[in-house]
Amino acid sequence: MSGLGAMLLSGSGSKVLAGKPSPLAARPPTIPAKAKRVIFLFMHGGPSHLDTFDYKPRLHRENGQALPFAKPRVQFAKTGNLLKSPWAFSKHGQSGAWVSALFPKVASQADKLSFIKSLHGSNEAHGGALLKMHTGSDTFVRPSMGAWISYGLGSENPDLPSFITINPTLGHGGVQNFGSAFLPPIHQATRLGKRGQSVKGITIANLTNPDITGTVQKEQLAFLRKQNELQQARRGPSQALKARTDSFDLAFRMQSAAPDLMNLSTESKATKDLYGIGNDKTDNFGRQCLLARRLAESGVRFVQCSHGYWDQHSNLKEQHFKLAHEVDQPICGLLKDLEARGLLDETLVIWGGEFGRTPTAQGKDGRDHNPHAFTWWFAGGGTKPGVSYGETDEYGYYAANDKVHVHDLHATILYLLGIEHETLTYRHAGRDFRLTDVSGRVINEIIA
């Protein structure tokens, strides 16, 4: 172990549980932090930047014509001529941000958003692209972004995990997208549900044992800890064994904190209405967003909400409308709620998918995968509100000006949390690893 991780684990900020430093103890940032926590709104499948936030007048004018330059050498599927967006774009807020009619409620929050319109990745397939976005690598098993942040900063609440993912996909990279790989396993995400599952009544699996009292559980954990210490004294330290014991200790503490936190019935009707809870279309993602706010407010360092499947190779108009309608009000409600509670300035909200879509049509009404250009936006957490950084070409096929790689995105997220990406390292298999591998630059232009 080396770099920031080793320095932080030996720092004076560690809290002590059961007589030993907690691996999730809150640790101070190494540079001034602008954000304390992250809420990641992940749109699984690749929403089309050309139909949401990246307005391309020329694409509209030349609808049906051939693309006037070469398509990428490697493509996921065959596409034809240019396809204009079925939705009208208009400017919103004092910033004049272009947003399509797909997101009328998010558009009302345009002056809170910081758009990055020149993102590009390296993989045309969902699995590789998800891994690249979540771990920084599409070819090797690496720790996820949430795990790196947990490792670097710990949790603000000793009775809750530092990293929680809600309704993640178990395909397209699966658990690697929220795993810890070679980092201590305590930093992997606690999973709530899975893709397609209702969030209503969702629980943390195996959190409680109704047949054993808290006193007995505490005695069992003490006995287990002692046996593990004897085992490691005989055979040497075991990271996996320590992580298992740490997870048991955390689960024991969570039994009192987590159930009330996940009980949304304590929220007012006005708050539920703000998120669209109770509406058939918006209820599920609304519950995710409200739960994310409650978790972040209670000290969970990194919360991910996942929604999708935004993969419209056909039926783009019908399916993108349906999907956008499901998330538009909940996202707007989340931003309004965070601001009203004084949390937005210290909470970084990020929105995006694993890639964009092509300006050329697949079939009659679809778009293919496009890792060469796509849009994300940030809100709060020390970002400049109402700005747009980077540009794609006139058709939106390639990132063209002020290009932003996935590593740059990760470097910027870490910087906002008070971590220099080049110093957040972990020694494994003879080399130092980091989330941004051997590259990455901070996008200072979007930082307040």
Buried (B, 14 or more C-beta within 10 A) or exposed (E): BEBBBEEBBEEEEBEEBEEBBBBBBBBEBBEEBBBBBBBBBBBBBBBBBBBBBBBBEBBEEBBEEEBEEEBEEEBBEEBBEBBBBBBEBBEBBEBEBBBBBBBBBBBBBBBBBBBBBBBBBBBBBBBBBBBBBBBBBBEEEBBBBBBBBBBBBBBBBBBBBBBBBBBBBEEBBBBBBBBBBBBBBBBBBBBBBBBEEEBEEBEBEEBBEEEEEEEEBEEBBEEBBEEBBEEBEEEEEEEEBBBBBBBBBBBBBBBEBBEEBBEBEEBEEEBBBBBBBEBEBBBBBBBBBBBBBBBBBBBBBBBBBBBBBBBBBBBBBEBBBEBBBBBBBBBBBBBBBBBEEEBBBBBBBBBBBBBBBBBBBBBEBBBBBBBBBBBBBBBBBBBBBBBBBBBBBBBBBBBBEEBBBBBBBBBBBBBBBBBBBBBBBBBBEEEEBBBBBEEBBBBEBBBE
